[in-house]
Amino acid sequence: MLLNGARMIPNDELERIRGDFPILKNGVGGKPIVYFDNACMSLRPRQVVQAMNEYYEEYPACAGRSIHKLGNKVTEKVAEARSTVAKFLGAKKDEEIIFTRNTTEGINLVSRSLRLSKGDAVITSDREHNSNLLPWQLLSRRSGVEHKIIYSTDNMEFDLEGFEEMMNNKVKLVSLVHTSNLDGYTLPAGEIVKIAHEHNALVMLDGAQSAPHRPVDVRKLNADFFALSGHKMLGPSGIGVLYGRYELLEKMEPFMIGGDTVQNSTYDSHVLLKPPEKFEAGLQNYAGDIGIGEAARYIERVGKEKIERHENELNKFISEGLLQMGGSIVGPKQVELRGGIVSFNIDGLNFHDIAIMLDESNIMVRSGQHCVHSWFNAHKIPGCVRASLYLYNTKEEAEMFLNAMAEIAKLR
Ligand SMILES: Cc1ncc(COP(=O)(O)O)c(C=O)c1O
């Protein structure tokens, strides 16, 4: 299959991008790597590492507390990072951006702070990452909130009609994976939000796999909450973002409070600060804040549409190759609906064995259930191999992957 060059990042730009990632030049064990495990964690460009090093070497102090030169510089840099992330997501105000540890913390924050109770219901889908499933199961067990599942269509697409039928005035929140880490499918978030809002329900999107790879504008989507992780979008690990509509954040109580969340306190009372501070308890991961800001800038420079098209074009090439060798692909049949992720099995071969054999050629993928155990259990599938792409991956890497897979497939 010929790749459509117009949909790819041009070769000269791709070369420049790859030059920003030392591991792509240095390889591992003296051999180049093909890194196709981006849904788990992306590589980081030197710009992000440099920005974080600058914090540690040039102004390693606290933000918002100390009023000396170093403290002021951190305060300024963190504010700048918050503003960059707000623009990256299309938020109305910088104060709608809460720095968290990761997507998981953002979802837990909403599940604890919304104060849902018995008589209320929450809807999630049938292919949620554990991070957007377990918090609702816990809430259901603790508070009697009803937890309902919307099942996908036979082609693994979102069932909008079924969803509309499920909606009633008990449903207070719809919390869905925006782009699935299982198969790369992106659900029709705009239409979902419209239906949910018509029924006065809020919508939270788990954006761990969408924000790094495609245009996301929370205001256009009209989403109420949106969570993401830095480590999947060229940023550091241990930092994430929760976007929340300001009017909602103002009304919500934090689930964790302490230093940096209060204006004042006495022995028996306290007055909380406004969002986002009231949700950012304790001394923060300033290097992480600065690093995720730099990562967002990097993605903006390349262009989100361009990244999305590039990954999907590579996915077409890889999916076709895998189908030709008798592979079965998880998710919608049309590759256009599967972004930059291809999850697959080859009959007669174990998915972990495939990953281990690929690793012998320094081709790195993930195998197993990808933290979506519930879907695999429901479908009685023990697991699969997942190749997940990003902006630095090339056609040559896709060919190396397919050549290695062709050899592995012969072992059946
Ligand atoms: C769709 C999705 N949601 C949530 C998560 C959890 O992200 P984190 O572990 O960074 O909180 C992941 C991680 O793989 C994911 O892919």
The ligand as a Gaussian input file, in Angstrom:
#p B3LYP/6-31G(d) Opt

LIG

0 1
 C       -7.806000       6.399000      28.127000
 C       -6.986000       6.453000      29.365000
 N       -7.528000       6.935000      30.489000
 C       -6.841000       7.031000      31.622000
 C       -5.536000       6.613000      31.699000
 C       -4.814000       6.737000      32.991000
 O       -3.771000       7.645000      32.864000
 P       -2.800000       7.897000      34.081000
 O       -2.275000       6.570000      34.509000
 O       -1.761000       8.795000      33.545000
 O       -3.619000       8.528000      35.157000
 C       -4.926000       6.090000      30.559000
 C       -3.557000       5.565000      30.606000
 O       -3.165000       4.716000      29.849000
 C       -5.661000       6.010000      29.363000
 O       -5.130000       5.523000      28.242000

